[in-house]
Amino acid sequence: MNQNTVKTDALKQNQITEGVIWKQLLLFFFPILFGTFFQQLYNTADAVIVGRFVGKEALAAVGGPTGPLINLLIGFFIGLSSGAGVIISQFYGARQEERVNKAVHTAIAFSILCGVIVMVVGIVTAPYALKAMGTPDEILYYAVLYIRIYFVGVIPNLVYNMGAGILRAIGDSKRPLYFLIVSCFTNIILDIIFVVYWHMGVAGAAIATIISQLVSAVLVILVLIRSKEAYRLVPKTIGIDRDMLKRIIRIGFPAGLQSVMYSSSNIIIQSSVNTLGTDTIAAWTAYGKIDSVFWMIISAFGISITTFVGQNYGAGKKDRVYKGIRVCMVMSFASAIALSALLFTFGNYVYLLFTTDAAVIEKGTEILRYLAPTFFTYVCIEIYSGALRGAGDCWIPMIITSLGVCALRVMWICVAVPLRPTIETVIFSYPLTWAVTSILFIIYFNWFGKLRRRRFPALFKKKLS
C-alpha cells in the first residue's frame, strides 16, 4: 500500500470534519461512553466484591481514601497526555502525517517515563499520605496494601491511556472500547477467583486490577504497531522528540495541573469525610461508584468535543467548531437532567450492590438525593473546557477551574465544615463550586468566541507549524 492510498483511506475514515454534526458527535460519544463505563465497571467490581465478601472496612479502604490519592497521580499524567491527543488530532485534521507519527512515538515514550516516576512516588509516599488524610486505623492496613499493589502495575495503565488517547485523537473511539470490555471482564473474573474463591481479600482485588490493565495496554499497543496509517508505532523508534514533547506539555500541563487541583481538593474533602466514621466513609465510597455514571457521560461528551474541535480547528472549519459546541452542550444538559431524575428516584436500590449494612445504605441514600439534582451545574465546565482545549486554549480554562472549583472548595471546607461538621456541609461544596465555575466559563467563552470571530478570523485558517 503506497502513501497516497493510505492517505485516501484516512480521509474516507475521518468523518469528524464532515457530515451531520450531532450524528458525528454521537458516533464518537457512545464508544467513549461505553468504554468509560467498562473502565468504571472494573473499578466498581473491586468495591462490590470486596464490600460483599470482605467487609465494610475493606470497602471503605478500596474506594475511600485510596481513590483521591490514585487520582492525584494518575490524573496529572492523563491531563498531560491530553496534550498529545490535541496535538495529534490537529495534525491529523491538517493531514500532516509525518508530525502525527512523530507525536505518537514521543507520546508513548513519555507515558513509559511517567509510569516509572508515578510508580516510585506512589509506592513510597502512599502510607504517609493516607495517615496525613486521617484515615481511620481500622482501614489503614487495607488502604496501604491496596494502593501499593495498584502502583506496582501503573505503567501499563498509563500506556493504555496514552494509546487510547492516540486512537481517539484520529477519530477511532471503537477499538479502545473493545479493549476495555476485554479488560473489564478479565478483572471481574479475576476478582471472583482471587477474592471469593482464593480469599486474597484487598490484595486479590488490587492484583486483578493491574493484570486487567496490562491486558488493555498490550491490546492497544498491538493495534498501533499493526496500523498502516500515520499513527503506526514502530517499537525500535520509540523515543522523545524534544520539540514535540514541548508541544505536548505546553497544551497538556494546564490540564494536568487542573487535575492535581481537583484531586487535592477531593483529598481535603475525603479527609473531612474520614472524621465522620466508617459508615460514612463506606457510604461515600459507594456513592462515588454510583455517581460515576454521570462522570462517564459528561467526560465522554468532553472528550468528544475536544477531538471534534481539534480536528475541525486543524482543518480550518470555524463555523463547524461553534455549531459542534452548541449541539454538544444541548445533548449534555439533556443527559444530565435525565440521569439526575433516575438516580434520585431509584439510586437507593443500587446501594444494595455494595453492602447490606442498613446504616451505610441510609447515609448513602441521603448523599445521593442531595447531590443528584445538582449535576446539571457542572455541564458548562466540561464542555467549554474541552472545546477550548481542542483549540489549544488551555491556561485560562485551567485558571478558571482551579479558582472556581478547587480554591473555593478548599475555602468552604476550611471555613464552613468546622462550624457545622456534617456530611451535608461537606458535600455542599460540590454544587456551590460547580455553579460558580460554570458562570465563569460562560462569561469567558462568550467573550473569547466573540474576540476570535471579530479580531482573529484567520487564526482558524493558518497552517499548524
N, C-alpha and C positions, 0 to 999 in steps of 0.2 A: 504493500500500500504506500503510495507516494505522499508527499507532504500536501499537495493540493487536494487529494482525495480525503485525507484526514481533516483538513480544514473545512471542506464541504460538508462532511459528516457532522462536524462540530456545529456548523451553522444550522443544519437541519435539526439537531438535537436541542439546541439552545433556543427555547421559545419564550424565555423570560422577557426579552426585548420586543416580542411580537405578540399578537393575539389579544383576546379579551382579558382585561386586567384581572377581574375578580376570579375568572377561571384559572389563570396562571398562578395567582396567589394561593388559591385553594389546592391546586395540584401540587404546589410546593409545600403548603402548610400541613396537609394531612399526613404525609410520610414523616415530617418532623414531629408532629404531634404524637403519632403512634410510636415513633422512635423514642421520644421523651417519656411516653407512657411506660414502655418496656424498661427504659433505664430506671425510672422511679419504681417500677414493679419489683425489680430485683433488690433494690434497697428496702422497699416495703416488705418484701418476703423475709428479709432478715428480722425485721421488727415483729412481724406476725408470728413467725415460727419461734423466735426466742421468747416473745411475750407469752405465748401459749404453752410452751414446753419447758421453759427455764424459770420464768417468773417476772414479776413487775420490776424488780431491781435490775435485771438484765435488760428488760425493755427500755427502762429509763437510761441505762448506760449506752446502749446501741444507738439510740436516736436522739438522746438529750444533749448532754454536754459535748459529746464527740462530734455531733453534726456541725455546729458552728466552727470548730477548730479545723475540721476537714475542709469545710467550705472556704475558710480563710486562705489556706494554702492552695487548694485546687482551683478555687475561684479566681485567684490572682493570675494563675497560668492561663486559664480559659479566657480571661479578659485579654491577656497578651496575645493569645492565639487568634482572637477575633480580628486582630490587625492583619494577620496572614490571610484570613478569609476575605476581608475588604480589599486588600491589595490584589489577590488572585481574581476576585470577581470583577474588579475594574480592568485589569489587564486582559482577562478573558472576554469581557464585553467589548474591549477595544481591539481584539484579535491580535494581541501582542504575545505570540506563543512562546517565544524564547524567554521572555520575562516570566510568564506563567511557570515554565519549567524551573527556572532559577529560584523562584519564590517557593515552589513545592519542596525542593531539596533543602533549602535553608530552613523552612518551617519544620520539617521532620527532624533535622539535626538539632534545632532549637528545643524541640519537645523532649528529646532524649536528655539533653544537657539539663534542662529544667527539672526533669524527672529525678535525676540523681540528687540535685540540690534539695528538692521537696522531700525526698525520702529521708535524707540525713537529718534535715531540720525537724521533720515530723517525729521521727523515732526518738530523737534526743530531747526535744522540748515538750513533748506531749504530757508527761506526768506533771511537770511544773505548771504548765498552763491549766491543766484540769484542777489542780489544787488551788491555783490563783482564782479560778472561777467559783470556788466554794462548793465543789462537787461533794455531795454527802459521802461519808465514809463507807456506807453500805453498798454504794455503786462504784466507788473509785477503782477498785481492783478490776471489775468488769470493763470499765471505760478505758483504762490504760491498756489492758490486754487487747481489746478490740482495735483501738486506734493504732497501736504499734504494728499489729499484723497487717492492717489496712495499708499503712505506709510502706511496708516491705514490697508490696505489689503495685506501687503507684506509677512506675514508669510505663507499663502497658496502658494504664488509664489515660495518661497524658498523650501517649502516642495515638491511641484511638481517637481522642477528642480532636487532636490536630488533623488526623487523616479524614475523619468525618467532616470537619470544617472545610477541608480542601474540596471534598466531593460536593458539599452543599454550595460552595462558592461558585462552582461551574454549573450549578443547576441540577445536580443529582442528589435528591433527598431520599430516594428509594433504597439504595443499597445500604446506607447507614442504618435504615430501619430494619432491613433483613438481618444485619449483623447483631443489632440489639435484641431482636427476637431470639436468635440463637443463644446469645449471651444470657438473656433473662431466664430462659428455660434451663440452661446449664446451671445457673445459680440456684434456682428453685429445687432442682433435682439434688444438687449437692447439699443444699440446706437440709433437705429431708434426710439424706444419708448421714451427714456429719452431726446434725443436732438431734434429730428424732431417734435414729437407729444407733448411731455410734456414741451419743451422749457427750459430744465435744463442747456443748454449750456455746458461749460467746465466741470462743476461738474457732469453732466449726463454721459459724456464720461468717466470720471475717475471712477465713480461708476460702470458703465458697465464693465470696465476692471477688477476691483477687484472681482466682482461677477463671471466673467468667469474664473478667476484664481482659485477661490475657487472650482468651479466645477471640473477643471482638477486635483486639489490636492486631492479631495475626490476620484476620479476615480482611480488614481494611488495608493493611499493607500489601497483601497479595493482590488486591484489586488495583492498587496504584502501580504495582510492579508490572502487571499484565496489561495495563492500558496501552493503547496505541496513540493516544492523543497527547496534547502538550503537557498535561499534568502527569505523565508517566514517571514513575520513580525508579531510578537506577541505583541500587544499594551501594555500589562501589563509589558513586559520585556524591553520596550524601555528605554535605558539608555546609558551612556557613559562609554566605556571601555578605560581606560587611555592609555594602550599600543596601542590599535587600533587607538585612536584619534591622538596619536603622529605620527603613520604611515601616517594617512590621511593628517595631517597638514604638515608633512615633504615633501610630494610629492605635495600637493595642494597649500601650501603657496607661492611658487615661481610663480605659475600660477595666484594666486590671486593678488600678488604684481604686476605682469606684467599687469594684467587688470587695476589695480589702476593707473599705469603709463600711460597706453593707455588713460584712461578716463581723467586723469589730463591734458595730452597734448591736448585732444579734448576740454576740458573746456577752455583752453587758446585759442585754435582756435575759439571756439564759442564766446569767449569774443571779439576777433578781428572782427568776423562777426557781432556781436551786434553793433559795432560802424559804420557799413555801412548802417544802416537804416532798417525799417520794411520790405520793398520789398525784400531786400537781405536776411534777416533772414527767411522770408517765402519761398523764392526760395531755400535756403539751407535746410530748413526743408523738403520740398517736394523732393529735390534731395536725401536726406537721406533715404526717403522711397523707392525711385526708385532704388538706388544702393544697397538697402538691398537684392535685388535678387542675386547679386554677392556674398554678405556675406553669404547668405543662402547656396549657392552652395559650396563655399570654406570651410565654417565651417562644413558642412556635410561631406566633404571629410576628414577634420581634425579629427572629432570625429570618423569617420570610421577607419582611420589608427591608431588612439590611441587605440581603442578597439582591432583591428586586431593585432597590435604589442603586446599589453598587454597579450592577451590570448596565442599567439604563443610564446611569451617570457616565460610565465609561463609554457608552455608545452615543452620548450627547443628546439623549431624548428627554429634555427638560419637562415638557408637558406631561409625559407619561409618568415621570417621577412624582409629580404633585398629585396626579389622579390616583396613582397607586397608594399613596399615603392616605388620601381621603377614604378610599374604598377599604383599606385595611383597618382604619380607625372604626368605621361603622361595624364591620364584622367583629372586631374585638369587643366593642361595647355590648353588642347583642349577645355574644358568648358569655361575657362576664355576668350580665344580668340574669341570663337563663341558669347558669351554674349556681349563682348565689341562691336563687329560689329553690333549686333542687337540694342543695346541701342544707339549707335552713330547715326544709321540710323533712328530709329523710336521713340527713347526715348522722343523727344519733345512733341509728341502727348499725352504721359502719364500724362504730367503736367495738362492737362485739367480735369483730375480726381480730382485734388486738388483745382483748382482755375480757374476763367475766367479772372483774372486780367492780362492784357497784359504785364505790366512791370515785374511782377513776373515770368510769363512764359518765357519772353525773357532772364531774368537773369538766370533762372534755366536751360534753354537750353544751355546757354553759359558754365555754370559749368559742366553740363553733358558731353558735347562734349570735354571738356578739360580733364576730368578725366577718362572717359570710356576706351580710348585706353591704359591706363597705368595699368589696373587691373592685367595683367599678371605678373607684377613685384612683386606682393605680394605672389604668389603661393608658392614659396620655403619656406617662413616664416611659413605658416600654416602647410604644410605637414611635413617638417622636425621637427618643434617644437612638433607637435602632435605625430610623431613617437618616438622621444626621450622621451617625457613624458610617452608614453606607456611602455617604457623600464625602467622607473623610473629615467631618467636623466632630472632633471627639473631646476636646478640652472643656469647652463651655458646658456641654451636657454633663460631663463628669463633675464640674464645679457645682452646677445646679443640684445634682443628685446628692453630692457629698454634704452640701449645706442643708438642703431641704429635707432629705431623708435622714442622713446619718447624724449630722451635728445636732439637729433639732431633736432627734430621737434620744440621743445621749443626754441632752439637756433635760428632757422630760423625765427620763429615768432617774437622773441625779437629783432633780428638784421635787418632782411630784410623788414618786414612789416612797421615799422616806416619810412623807407626810401621811400617805394612805397606802400602806404596803399590802395591796391585794392584787390578785391576778387581773382584775378589771382595769386597775390603774396601769399595770404593766402593758397590757395589750392595746390600750387606747393609743399608745404611741404609734401604732401602725396606721390606722385611718387618718390620724392627725397629720403625720408626715407625708402620707401619700397625697392627701388633698392639697397641702401647701405646695409640694413639689410639682404636682400636675399643673397648678395655676402658673407657676414659674415657667414651666415648659411651654404652655400655651402662649404666654407673653413672648418668650424668646423665639419660639418657632415662627410665629406670625411676623415678628419684626425681621427675623433672619430671612424668611421667604420673600418678603417684600423688598428687602435690601438687595437680595440676589437678583430678583427679576428686574428691578429698576436700574441697578448700577452695574451689575456684572453678568449680563445675559450671555456673554461669550465664554464665561467660565465653563459652561457645560460643553462647549464646542471644542475647547483646546485639547490637544493630544496629551496623554499622560506621559510624563518624562521621568 
